[in-house]
Amino acid sequence: MNYLFLKAQNGDKTAEDKIFKFLFVRFCYLAKQRVGEGACEDIAQDACLTILEKYPSLNGSVQFEPWAYQVLRNKIGNYYQKLASEANYIINDGKIVEFAHPKVTNPNLRMHILDCLRKIHKANPRYYQVLTLVSEGYKTEEISEKLQIKPNNLYVILNRSRKLLRDCLKS
Amino acid sequence: MENKCTNMEIGIHLHAYEISALNEKMTADFETHLLSCKSCFKSVQEFENESMVLKNDNLILGEINSAALINNKSFWQSFTAPTCVLALIIILMIYPTFLGLSSMASSSVRSVNSIILVSVRSADNNFSINHENDIVLSFRYPDCDIQKEYQIEIYSEKNLSLPSIHLKTLILIKQVVC
């Protein structure tokens, strides 16, 4: 990425195209995680435009990826601020506004996942404990402390369970 | 196309990120990593729907919570009245057997079953085989220890100590024939 960025800064249009195609897909995904499917493309596009305007004058000591990520975060923040101001107006009007738009789960996928989780639970009961603690709001450092394991072991447990779950879902 | 993660130190956080278990700084680090790592981004994208269900679906979270609660039941909590009574009965049944076994194990003094003289060489004329100064005995003592010293006394059938072959010496067992 940094290599492409340097080439684009030196006027290589192909490199610039590659960077923005690459970034747009990722920005869409990251924005979707935070704001849902409705506004994710707008936010990603907005972030890409800002990057396109500013990257040629970017200082050489600045790392491109963290900077681009920060631009996206700012755009997501702006979106929430805008939502909040609109929500205030609507609440004053006596209506309820939903900030998050949770995706409706496909019942088949849900049952399939549930079946696989039960199988995994027999092989690796710790995965359930971790998921429970996550649903209670704990983060990895606290979870590893509670389970009395090293954080790296926790990540290994999680990734192994993920692999089992993915294999089970595929089968 | 790269198939391997470009930075495994951050890439190891993959599933923790998917289920939102990372703190804010680690999430930011992982998302920055996603901008450049094709392998991690592909993995995250492929598993997007499943991770959404794992994070947000109330039915699944409910099932997971109840199963984890059952799993977390402590050792002492599993002792109910019937299990305690059963354990007591088993202990009462086993205890006499244990006592019998321990009394058997404690008897350390054992009698010698037999002593077999194989060949004798002595300087004594009354018991002479040849004119050497030593005798060679072979005897059987079940369960004796090799390299352990034993004291042996040999008497005649009339319980008289044989002066000619009176033997009261420390011997070292070097070979045991089973």
Interface residues (C-beta under 8 A of the other chain):
Chain A: M1 F22 L23 V25 R26 Y29 L30 E65 P66 A68 Y69 R73 P102 K103 T105 N106 L109 R110 I113 L114 L117 H121 P125 Y128 Q129 V130 L131 T132 V134 S135 Y138 K139 T140 E141 I143 N152 L154 Y155 V156 L158 N159 S161 R162 L165 R166 L169
Chain B: I12 H13 L14 H15 A16 E18 I19 S20 A21 L22 N23 M26 A28 E31 T32 L34 L35 S36 F41 V44 Q45 F47 E48 N49 E50 M52 V53 L54 K55 N56 D57 L59 I60 L61 E63 I64 N65 A67 A68 L69 N71 N72
